[in-house]
Amino acid sequence: MDNFQHHSTGLDSPATRHFAITPSDTADVNPRPRALYCRAAGDVVIRDAAWTDLTYTLAVGDVLPFRGVRILATGTTATLYGWE
């Protein structure tokens, strides 16, 4: 039973799907997650919609509420899950 089935989903509501993210220097994340969950600590290099790449250092359990276009393989050492 889903008590919230008639409510619309927004960016501030809980995610309903999760998936492992495989970093890639050539492929965008598909689907684009609403947030990233850090499964194994390390650095993650995220490309945004303006093609700006920045590195974030994450600890296990960190949630980064950012909708990055691409998670680059070069420089990424963290293991990530996407929440959509």
Phi and psi restraints in degrees (range 20) as a CNS / XPLOR table:
assign (resid 1 and name C) (resid 2 and name N)
       (resid 2 and name CA) (resid 2 and name C) 1.0 -117.7 20.0 2
assign (resid 2 and name N) (resid 2 and name CA)
       (resid 2 and name C) (resid 3 and name N) 1.0 103.0 20.0 2
assign (resid 2 and name C) (resid 3 and name N)
       (resid 3 and name CA) (resid 3 and name C) 1.0 -68.1 20.0 2
assign (resid 3 and name N) (resid 3 and name CA)
       (resid 3 and name C) (resid 4 and name N) 1.0 -11.3 20.0 2
assign (resid 3 and name C) (resid 4 and name N)
       (resid 4 and name CA) (resid 4 and name C) 1.0 -113.7 20.0 2
assign (resid 4 and name N) (resid 4 and name CA)
       (resid 4 and name C) (resid 5 and name N) 1.0 15.7 20.0 2
assign (resid 4 and name C) (resid 5 and name N)
       (resid 5 and name CA) (resid 5 and name C) 1.0 -62.3 20.0 2
assign (resid 5 and name N) (resid 5 and name CA)
       (resid 5 and name C) (resid 6 and name N) 1.0 -22.6 20.0 2
assign (resid 5 and name C) (resid 6 and name N)
       (resid 6 and name CA) (resid 6 and name C) 1.0 -98.8 20.0 2
assign (resid 6 and name N) (resid 6 and name CA)
       (resid 6 and name C) (resid 7 and name N) 1.0 6.1 20.0 2
assign (resid 6 and name C) (resid 7 and name N)
       (resid 7 and name CA) (resid 7 and name C) 1.0 -94.7 20.0 2
assign (resid 7 and name N) (resid 7 and name CA)
       (resid 7 and name C) (resid 8 and name N) 1.0 143.5 20.0 2
assign (resid 7 and name C) (resid 8 and name N)
       (resid 8 and name CA) (resid 8 and name C) 1.0 -76.4 20.0 2
assign (resid 8 and name N) (resid 8 and name CA)
       (resid 8 and name C) (resid 9 and name N) 1.0 150.4 20.0 2
assign (resid 8 and name C) (resid 9 and name N)
       (resid 9 and name CA) (resid 9 and name C) 1.0 -92.7 20.0 2
assign (resid 9 and name N) (resid 9 and name CA)
       (resid 9 and name C) (resid 10 and name N) 1.0 131.2 20.0 2
assign (resid 9 and name C) (resid 10 and name N)
       (resid 10 and name CA) (resid 10 and name C) 1.0 -130.2 20.0 2
assign (resid 10 and name N) (resid 10 and name CA)
       (resid 10 and name C) (resid 11 and name N) 1.0 175.9 20.0 2
assign (resid 10 and name C) (resid 11 and name N)
       (resid 11 and name CA) (resid 11 and name C) 1.0 -67.2 20.0 2
assign (resid 11 and name N) (resid 11 and name CA)
       (resid 11 and name C) (resid 12 and name N) 1.0 -18.1 20.0 2
assign (resid 11 and name C) (resid 12 and name N)
       (resid 12 and name CA) (resid 12 and name C) 1.0 -97.7 20.0 2
assign (resid 12 and name N) (resid 12 and name CA)
       (resid 12 and name C) (resid 13 and name N) 1.0 2.5 20.0 2
assign (resid 12 and name C) (resid 13 and name N)
       (resid 13 and name CA) (resid 13 and name C) 1.0 -94.1 20.0 2
assign (resid 13 and name N) (resid 13 and name CA)
       (resid 13 and name C) (resid 14 and name N) 1.0 161.8 20.0 2
assign (resid 13 and name C) (resid 14 and name N)
       (resid 14 and name CA) (resid 14 and name C) 1.0 -62.0 20.0 2
assign (resid 14 and name N) (resid 14 and name CA)
       (resid 14 and name C) (resid 15 and name N) 1.0 149.5 20.0 2
assign (resid 14 and name C) (resid 15 and name N)
       (resid 15 and name CA) (resid 15 and name C) 1.0 -68.4 20.0 2
assign (resid 15 and name N) (resid 15 and name CA)
       (resid 15 and name C) (resid 16 and name N) 1.0 155.5 20.0 2
assign (resid 15 and name C) (resid 16 and name N)
       (resid 16 and name CA) (resid 16 and name C) 1.0 -117.5 20.0 2
assign (resid 16 and name N) (resid 16 and name CA)
       (resid 16 and name C) (resid 17 and name N) 1.0 -9.3 20.0 2
assign (resid 16 and name C) (resid 17 and name N)
       (resid 17 and name CA) (resid 17 and name C) 1.0 -137.5 20.0 2
assign (resid 17 and name N) (resid 17 and name CA)
       (resid 17 and name C) (resid 18 and name N) 1.0 152.4 20.0 2
assign (resid 17 and name C) (resid 18 and name N)
       (resid 18 and name CA) (resid 18 and name C) 1.0 -139.6 20.0 2
assign (resid 18 and name N) (resid 18 and name CA)
       (resid 18 and name C) (resid 19 and name N) 1.0 152.5 20.0 2
assign (resid 18 and name C) (resid 19 and name N)
       (resid 19 and name CA) (resid 19 and name C) 1.0 -158.4 20.0 2
assign (resid 19 and name N) (resid 19 and name CA)
       (resid 19 and name C) (resid 20 and name N) 1.0 151.0 20.0 2
assign (resid 19 and name C) (resid 20 and name N)
       (resid 20 and name CA) (resid 20 and name C) 1.0 -72.9 20.0 2
assign (resid 20 and name N) (resid 20 and name CA)
       (resid 20 and name C) (resid 21 and name N) 1.0 143.4 20.0 2
assign (resid 20 and name C) (resid 21 and name N)
       (resid 21 and name CA) (resid 21 and name C) 1.0 -108.3 20.0 2
assign (resid 21 and name N) (resid 21 and name CA)
       (resid 21 and name C) (resid 22 and name N) 1.0 127.8 20.0 2
assign (resid 21 and name C) (resid 22 and name N)
       (resid 22 and name CA) (resid 22 and name C) 1.0 -102.5 20.0 2
assign (resid 22 and name N) (resid 22 and name CA)
       (resid 22 and name C) (resid 23 and name N) 1.0 111.1 20.0 2
assign (resid 22 and name C) (resid 23 and name N)
       (resid 23 and name CA) (resid 23 and name C) 1.0 -59.2 20.0 2
assign (resid 23 and name N) (resid 23 and name CA)
       (resid 23 and name C) (resid 24 and name N) 1.0 144.8 20.0 2
assign (resid 23 and name C) (resid 24 and name N)
       (resid 24 and name CA) (resid 24 and name C) 1.0 -150.0 20.0 2
assign (resid 24 and name N) (resid 24 and name CA)
       (resid 24 and name C) (resid 25 and name N) 1.0 139.9 20.0 2
assign (resid 24 and name C) (resid 25 and name N)
       (resid 25 and name CA) (resid 25 and name C) 1.0 -83.3 20.0 2
assign (resid 25 and name N) (resid 25 and name CA)
       (resid 25 and name C) (resid 26 and name N) 1.0 -9.7 20.0 2
assign (resid 25 and name C) (resid 26 and name N)
       (resid 26 and name CA) (resid 26 and name C) 1.0 -122.7 20.0 2
assign (resid 26 and name N) (resid 26 and name CA)
       (resid 26 and name C) (resid 27 and name N) 1.0 -18.6 20.0 2
assign (resid 26 and name C) (resid 27 and name N)
       (resid 27 and name CA) (resid 27 and name C) 1.0 -116.6 20.0 2
assign (resid 27 and name N) (resid 27 and name CA)
       (resid 27 and name C) (resid 28 and name N) 1.0 136.9 20.0 2
assign (resid 27 and name C) (resid 28 and name N)
       (resid 28 and name CA) (resid 28 and name C) 1.0 -73.3 20.0 2
assign (resid 28 and name N) (resid 28 and name CA)
       (resid 28 and name C) (resid 29 and name N) 1.0 158.0 20.0 2
assign (resid 28 and name C) (resid 29 and name N)
       (resid 29 and name CA) (resid 29 and name C) 1.0 -72.4 20.0 2
assign (resid 29 and name N) (resid 29 and name CA)
       (resid 29 and name C) (resid 30 and name N) 1.0 129.4 20.0 2
assign (resid 29 and name C) (resid 30 and name N)
       (resid 30 and name CA) (resid 30 and name C) 1.0 -139.4 20.0 2
assign (resid 30 and name N) (resid 30 and name CA)
       (resid 30 and name C) (resid 31 and name N) 1.0 115.9 20.0 2
assign (resid 30 and name C) (resid 31 and name N)
       (resid 31 and name CA) (resid 31 and name C) 1.0 -76.9 20.0 2
assign (resid 31 and name N) (resid 31 and name CA)
       (resid 31 and name C) (resid 32 and name N) 1.0 157.3 20.0 2
assign (resid 31 and name C) (resid 32 and name N)
       (resid 32 and name CA) (resid 32 and name C) 1.0 -72.0 20.0 2
assign (resid 32 and name N) (resid 32 and name CA)
       (resid 32 and name C) (resid 33 and name N) 1.0 123.3 20.0 2
assign (resid 32 and name C) (resid 33 and name N)
       (resid 33 and name CA) (resid 33 and name C) 1.0 -76.3 20.0 2
assign (resid 33 and name N) (resid 33 and name CA)
       (resid 33 and name C) (resid 34 and name N) 1.0 157.7 20.0 2
assign (resid 33 and name C) (resid 34 and name N)
       (resid 34 and name CA) (resid 34 and name C) 1.0 -84.6 20.0 2
assign (resid 34 and name N) (resid 34 and name CA)
       (resid 34 and name C) (resid 35 and name N) 1.0 -19.8 20.0 2
assign (resid 34 and name C) (resid 35 and name N)
       (resid 35 and name CA) (resid 35 and name C) 1.0 -158.7 20.0 2
assign (resid 35 and name N) (resid 35 and name CA)
       (resid 35 and name C) (resid 36 and name N) 1.0 160.1 20.0 2
assign (resid 35 and name C) (resid 36 and name N)
       (resid 36 and name CA) (resid 36 and name C) 1.0 -115.1 20.0 2
assign (resid 36 and name N) (resid 36 and name CA)
       (resid 36 and name C) (resid 37 and name N) 1.0 138.6 20.0 2
assign (resid 36 and name C) (resid 37 and name N)
       (resid 37 and name CA) (resid 37 and name C) 1.0 -113.4 20.0 2
assign (resid 37 and name N) (resid 37 and name CA)
       (resid 37 and name C) (resid 38 and name N) 1.0 130.9 20.0 2
assign (resid 37 and name C) (resid 38 and name N)
       (resid 38 and name CA) (resid 38 and name C) 1.0 -89.9 20.0 2
assign (resid 38 and name N) (resid 38 and name CA)
       (resid 38 and name C) (resid 39 and name N) 1.0 114.5 20.0 2
assign (resid 38 and name C) (resid 39 and name N)
       (resid 39 and name CA) (resid 39 and name C) 1.0 -87.9 20.0 2
assign (resid 39 and name N) (resid 39 and name CA)
       (resid 39 and name C) (resid 40 and name N) 1.0 -37.0 20.0 2
assign (resid 39 and name C) (resid 40 and name N)
       (resid 40 and name CA) (resid 40 and name C) 1.0 -135.6 20.0 2
assign (resid 40 and name N) (resid 40 and name CA)
       (resid 40 and name C) (resid 41 and name N) 1.0 129.8 20.0 2
assign (resid 40 and name C) (resid 41 and name N)
       (resid 41 and name CA) (resid 41 and name C) 1.0 -60.8 20.0 2
assign (resid 41 and name N) (resid 41 and name CA)
       (resid 41 and name C) (resid 42 and name N) 1.0 152.2 20.0 2
assign (resid 41 and name C) (resid 42 and name N)
       (resid 42 and name CA) (resid 42 and name C) 1.0 156.1 20.0 2
assign (resid 42 and name N) (resid 42 and name CA)
       (resid 42 and name C) (resid 43 and name N) 1.0 -165.3 20.0 2
assign (resid 42 and name C) (resid 43 and name N)
       (resid 43 and name CA) (resid 43 and name C) 1.0 -94.5 20.0 2
assign (resid 43 and name N) (resid 43 and name CA)
       (resid 43 and name C) (resid 44 and name N) 1.0 148.1 20.0 2
assign (resid 43 and name C) (resid 44 and name N)
       (resid 44 and name CA) (resid 44 and name C) 1.0 -132.2 20.0 2
assign (resid 44 and name N) (resid 44 and name CA)
       (resid 44 and name C) (resid 45 and name N) 1.0 129.7 20.0 2
assign (resid 44 and name C) (resid 45 and name N)
       (resid 45 and name CA) (resid 45 and name C) 1.0 -102.7 20.0 2
assign (resid 45 and name N) (resid 45 and name CA)
       (resid 45 and name C) (resid 46 and name N) 1.0 117.7 20.0 2
assign (resid 45 and name C) (resid 46 and name N)
       (resid 46 and name CA) (resid 46 and name C) 1.0 -114.4 20.0 2
assign (resid 46 and name N) (resid 46 and name CA)
       (resid 46 and name C) (resid 47 and name N) 1.0 133.6 20.0 2
assign (resid 46 and name C) (resid 47 and name N)
       (resid 47 and name CA) (resid 47 and name C) 1.0 -100.5 20.0 2
assign (resid 47 and name N) (resid 47 and name CA)
       (resid 47 and name C) (resid 48 and name N) 1.0 130.6 20.0 2
assign (resid 47 and name C) (resid 48 and name N)
       (resid 48 and name CA) (resid 48 and name C) 1.0 -93.9 20.0 2
assign (resid 48 and name N) (resid 48 and name CA)
       (resid 48 and name C) (resid 49 and name N) 1.0 -176.4 20.0 2
assign (resid 48 and name C) (resid 49 and name N)
       (resid 49 and name CA) (resid 49 and name C) 1.0 -65.9 20.0 2
assign (resid 49 and name N) (resid 49 and name CA)
       (resid 49 and name C) (resid 50 and name N) 1.0 -20.2 20.0 2
assign (resid 49 and name C) (resid 50 and name N)
       (resid 50 and name CA) (resid 50 and name C) 1.0 -94.5 20.0 2
assign (resid 50 and name N) (resid 50 and name CA)
       (resid 50 and name C) (resid 51 and name N) 1.0 10.1 20.0 2
assign (resid 50 and name C) (resid 51 and name N)
       (resid 51 and name CA) (resid 51 and name C) 1.0 66.1 20.0 2
assign (resid 51 and name N) (resid 51 and name CA)
       (resid 51 and name C) (resid 52 and name N) 1.0 31.8 20.0 2
assign (resid 51 and name C) (resid 52 and name N)
       (resid 52 and name CA) (resid 52 and name C) 1.0 -95.1 20.0 2
assign (resid 52 and name N) (resid 52 and name CA)
       (resid 52 and name C) (resid 53 and name N) 1.0 126.4 20.0 2
assign (resid 52 and name C) (resid 53 and name N)
       (resid 53 and name CA) (resid 53 and name C) 1.0 -102.5 20.0 2
assign (resid 53 and name N) (resid 53 and name CA)
       (resid 53 and name C) (resid 54 and name N) 1.0 127.7 20.0 2
assign (resid 53 and name C) (resid 54 and name N)
       (resid 54 and name CA) (resid 54 and name C) 1.0 -133.4 20.0 2
assign (resid 54 and name N) (resid 54 and name CA)
       (resid 54 and name C) (resid 55 and name N) 1.0 149.1 20.0 2
assign (resid 54 and name C) (resid 55 and name N)
       (resid 55 and name CA) (resid 55 and name C) 1.0 -102.3 20.0 2
assign (resid 55 and name N) (resid 55 and name CA)
       (resid 55 and name C) (resid 56 and name N) 1.0 131.7 20.0 2
assign (resid 55 and name C) (resid 56 and name N)
       (resid 56 and name CA) (resid 56 and name C) 1.0 -116.6 20.0 2
assign (resid 56 and name N) (resid 56 and name CA)
       (resid 56 and name C) (resid 57 and name N) 1.0 138.8 20.0 2
assign (resid 56 and name C) (resid 57 and name N)
       (resid 57 and name CA) (resid 57 and name C) 1.0 -100.8 20.0 2
assign (resid 57 and name N) (resid 57 and name CA)
       (resid 57 and name C) (resid 58 and name N) 1.0 120.6 20.0 2
assign (resid 57 and name C) (resid 58 and name N)
       (resid 58 and name CA) (resid 58 and name C) 1.0 -117.9 20.0 2
assign (resid 58 and name N) (resid 58 and name CA)
       (resid 58 and name C) (resid 59 and name N) 1.0 147.4 20.0 2
assign (resid 58 and name C) (resid 59 and name N)
       (resid 59 and name CA) (resid 59 and name C) 1.0 -100.9 20.0 2
assign (resid 59 and name N) (resid 59 and name CA)
       (resid 59 and name C) (resid 60 and name N) 1.0 161.9 20.0 2
assign (resid 59 and name C) (resid 60 and name N)
       (resid 60 and name CA) (resid 60 and name C) 1.0 -56.3 20.0 2
assign (resid 60 and name N) (resid 60 and name CA)
       (resid 60 and name C) (resid 61 and name N) 1.0 131.4 20.0 2
assign (resid 60 and name C) (resid 61 and name N)
       (resid 61 and name CA) (resid 61 and name C) 1.0 91.0 20.0 2
assign (resid 61 and name N) (resid 61 and name CA)
       (resid 61 and name C) (resid 62 and name N) 1.0 -9.0 20.0 2
assign (resid 61 and name C) (resid 62 and name N)
       (resid 62 and name CA) (resid 62 and name C) 1.0 -64.6 20.0 2
assign (resid 62 and name N) (resid 62 and name CA)
       (resid 62 and name C) (resid 63 and name N) 1.0 142.7 20.0 2
assign (resid 62 and name C) (resid 63 and name N)
       (resid 63 and name CA) (resid 63 and name C) 1.0 -117.6 20.0 2
assign (resid 63 and name N) (resid 63 and name CA)
       (resid 63 and name C) (resid 64 and name N) 1.0 124.6 20.0 2
assign (resid 63 and name C) (resid 64 and name N)
       (resid 64 and name CA) (resid 64 and name C) 1.0 -109.3 20.0 2
assign (resid 64 and name N) (resid 64 and name CA)
       (resid 64 and name C) (resid 65 and name N) 1.0 106.2 20.0 2
assign (resid 64 and name C) (resid 65 and name N)
       (resid 65 and name CA) (resid 65 and name C) 1.0 -80.6 20.0 2
assign (resid 65 and name N) (resid 65 and name CA)
       (resid 65 and name C) (resid 66 and name N) 1.0 71.8 20.0 2
assign (resid 65 and name C) (resid 66 and name N)
       (resid 66 and name CA) (resid 66 and name C) 1.0 -138.1 20.0 2
assign (resid 66 and name N) (resid 66 and name CA)
       (resid 66 and name C) (resid 67 and name N) 1.0 134.6 20.0 2
assign (resid 66 and name C) (resid 67 and name N)
       (resid 67 and name CA) (resid 67 and name C) 1.0 -98.1 20.0 2
assign (resid 67 and name N) (resid 67 and name CA)
       (resid 67 and name C) (resid 68 and name N) 1.0 68.7 20.0 2
assign (resid 67 and name C) (resid 68 and name N)
       (resid 68 and name CA) (resid 68 and name C) 1.0 -65.1 20.0 2
assign (resid 68 and name N) (resid 68 and name CA)
       (resid 68 and name C) (resid 69 and name N) 1.0 147.7 20.0 2
assign (resid 68 and name C) (resid 69 and name N)
       (resid 69 and name CA) (resid 69 and name C) 1.0 -78.7 20.0 2
assign (resid 69 and name N) (resid 69 and name CA)
       (resid 69 and name C) (resid 70 and name N) 1.0 -39.3 20.0 2
assign (resid 69 and name C) (resid 70 and name N)
       (resid 70 and name CA) (resid 70 and name C) 1.0 -141.8 20.0 2
assign (resid 70 and name N) (resid 70 and name CA)
       (resid 70 and name C) (resid 71 and name N) 1.0 142.0 20.0 2
assign (resid 70 and name C) (resid 71 and name N)
       (resid 71 and name CA) (resid 71 and name C) 1.0 -107.3 20.0 2
assign (resid 71 and name N) (resid 71 and name CA)
       (resid 71 and name C) (resid 72 and name N) 1.0 110.7 20.0 2
assign (resid 71 and name C) (resid 72 and name N)
       (resid 72 and name CA) (resid 72 and name C) 1.0 -76.0 20.0 2
assign (resid 72 and name N) (resid 72 and name CA)
       (resid 72 and name C) (resid 73 and name N) 1.0 139.6 20.0 2
assign (resid 72 and name C) (resid 73 and name N)
       (resid 73 and name CA) (resid 73 and name C) 1.0 -70.9 20.0 2
assign (resid 73 and name N) (resid 73 and name CA)
       (resid 73 and name C) (resid 74 and name N) 1.0 -39.8 20.0 2
assign (resid 73 and name C) (resid 74 and name N)
       (resid 74 and name CA) (resid 74 and name C) 1.0 -70.2 20.0 2
assign (resid 74 and name N) (resid 74 and name CA)
       (resid 74 and name C) (resid 75 and name N) 1.0 114.2 20.0 2
assign (resid 74 and name C) (resid 75 and name N)
       (resid 75 and name CA) (resid 75 and name C) 1.0 97.5 20.0 2
assign (resid 75 and name N) (resid 75 and name CA)
       (resid 75 and name C) (resid 76 and name N) 1.0 -14.0 20.0 2
assign (resid 75 and name C) (resid 76 and name N)
       (resid 76 and name CA) (resid 76 and name C) 1.0 -89.7 20.0 2
assign (resid 76 and name N) (resid 76 and name CA)
       (resid 76 and name C) (resid 77 and name N) 1.0 124.7 20.0 2
assign (resid 76 and name C) (resid 77 and name N)
       (resid 77 and name CA) (resid 77 and name C) 1.0 -119.3 20.0 2
assign (resid 77 and name N) (resid 77 and name CA)
       (resid 77 and name C) (resid 78 and name N) 1.0 -13.2 20.0 2
assign (resid 77 and name C) (resid 78 and name N)
       (resid 78 and name CA) (resid 78 and name C) 1.0 -77.1 20.0 2
assign (resid 78 and name N) (resid 78 and name CA)
       (resid 78 and name C) (resid 79 and name N) 1.0 155.3 20.0 2
assign (resid 78 and name C) (resid 79 and name N)
       (resid 79 and name CA) (resid 79 and name C) 1.0 -102.3 20.0 2
assign (resid 79 and name N) (resid 79 and name CA)
       (resid 79 and name C) (resid 80 and name N) 1.0 129.1 20.0 2
assign (resid 79 and name C) (resid 80 and name N)
       (resid 80 and name CA) (resid 80 and name C) 1.0 -127.0 20.0 2
assign (resid 80 and name N) (resid 80 and name CA)
       (resid 80 and name C) (resid 81 and name N) 1.0 148.9 20.0 2
assign (resid 80 and name C) (resid 81 and name N)
       (resid 81 and name CA) (resid 81 and name C) 1.0 -115.6 20.0 2
assign (resid 81 and name N) (resid 81 and name CA)
       (resid 81 and name C) (resid 82 and name N) 1.0 146.1 20.0 2
assign (resid 81 and name C) (resid 82 and name N)
       (resid 82 and name CA) (resid 82 and name C) 1.0 -100.6 20.0 2
assign (resid 82 and name N) (resid 82 and name CA)
       (resid 82 and name C) (resid 83 and name N) 1.0 143.9 20.0 2
assign (resid 82 and name C) (resid 83 and name N)
       (resid 83 and name CA) (resid 83 and name C) 1.0 -114.9 20.0 2
assign (resid 83 and name N) (resid 83 and name CA)
       (resid 83 and name C) (resid 84 and name N) 1.0 129.5 20.0 2
